[in-house]
Structures are given as C-alpha cells and as structure tokens.
Amino acid sequence: MTKLKLAELQDDTPVKLTVELPGAVHRDLVAYGEALAAQGGRALEPAKLIVPMLSRFMNTDRAFTRSKRSGDSTSR
C-alpha cells in the first residue's frame, strides 16, 4: 500500500470550558459585537467572539508559533 500524504489527524472534538470574565471584559465583548454589527456584519453574542479572538491572538503570536513549530509546546 502506498503511503498517504495526510498524517494522523488531530482530534477536533469541541471542549466545553466555563470561565469567569471581569465585567469590563464582558462589556468590551458586547461592544465589539455591536461594532461588528454596525460595520455590516451580524450581531454576535460575546461567547461567540471568544473562539475567533483567541485563535487570532495565538496565530499572530510569533513566539508561540515558533514554539509550536519547534515542538516546545508542552500541551497539545
């Protein structure tokens, strides 16, 4: 059998987390959702903004990206 180009796929099963946010952060998330809606997007509840914001943050953090590439990350 030939070797496939895709290696083992990561488990993308959603994980539910419960977090407490400071009131100011929650208000900012609400305001951000309102700003998105004002720019012609759809209104999003604060909880729906957290995943794309965290993903964007981690994807643009150069030190984190380097550590992931070099295998320095301890939790995956």
Phi and psi in degrees as a GROMACS rama.xvg file:
@    title "Ramachandran Plot"
@    xaxis  label "Phi"
@    yaxis  label "Psi"
@TYPE xy
-77.4551  154.428  THR-2
-80.2685  130.041  LYS-3
-77.5759  150.379  LEU-4
-73.3609  -28.7479  LYS-5
-81.6825  132.156  LEU-6
-88.2872  -167.28  ALA-7
-59.2924  132.971  GLU-8
-86.788  142.025  LEU-9
-74.2197  150.016  GLN-10
-74.9465  116.674  ASP-11
-104.456  28.6396  ASP-12
-65.2383  128.122  THR-13
-60.0114  146.748  PRO-14
-120.963  127.902  VAL-15
-88.4604  128.052  LYS-16
-120.774  146.442  LEU-17
-116.554  124.158  THR-18
-130.92  155.087  VAL-19
-106.229  128.725  GLU-20
-109.582  144.56  LEU-21
-62.2266  149.469  PRO-22
-53.81  -39.4257  GLY-23
-63.9585  -37.8033  ALA-24
-67.8991  -41.7297  VAL-25
-62.0939  -43.979  HIS-26
-61.6002  -39.7904  ARG-27
-65.1761  -38.3504  ASP-28
-63.9586  -41.6316  LEU-29
-61.7403  -46.047  VAL-30
-63.5074  -37.7633  ALA-31
-64.6335  -43.4878  TYR-32
-61.1262  -39.5991  GLY-33
-66.7395  -38.9838  GLU-34
-64.545  -39.1125  ALA-35
-61.2764  -44.3648  LEU-36
-63.6408  -37.8419  ALA-37
-67.9566  -25.3634  ALA-38
-87.0064  10.8694  GLN-39
97.4401  0.342639  GLY-40
-83.5833  -171.199  GLY-41
-98.2549  152.01  ARG-42
-71.4113  130.213  ALA-43
-120.316  141.44  LEU-44
-72.9128  153.313  GLU-45
-51.9927  -39.8936  PRO-46
-61.4195  -31.0959  ALA-47
-75.7996  -14.9748  LYS-48
-87.1829  -22.9284  LEU-49
-64.032  -45.8886  ILE-50
-63.0297  -50.8988  VAL-51
-64.5368  -32.0173  PRO-52
-67.8542  -45.4009  MET-53
-64.6184  -41.4  LEU-54
-61.0347  -46.486  SER-55
-62.1397  -43.8851  ARG-56
-58.5181  -50.2488  PHE-57
-67.7087  -35.6145  MET-58
-71.1595  -20.8177  ASN-59
-103.812  1.32887  THR-60
-86.1511  105.968  ASP-61
-62.048  -40.9709  ARG-62
-64.5966  -41.4527  ALA-63
-65.6662  -42.3853  PHE-64
-61.4392  -42.5003  THR-65
-62.7408  -43.0073  ARG-66
-66.8181  -36.0322  SER-67
-65.1557  -42.4201  LYS-68
-64.0335  -38.4203  ARG-69
-85.5524  -4.95352  SER-70
82.6542  16.2366  GLY-71
-76.788  -14.3654  ASP-72
-66.6433  130.427  SER-73
-89.9786  -21.182  THR-74
-126.322  129.054  SER-75
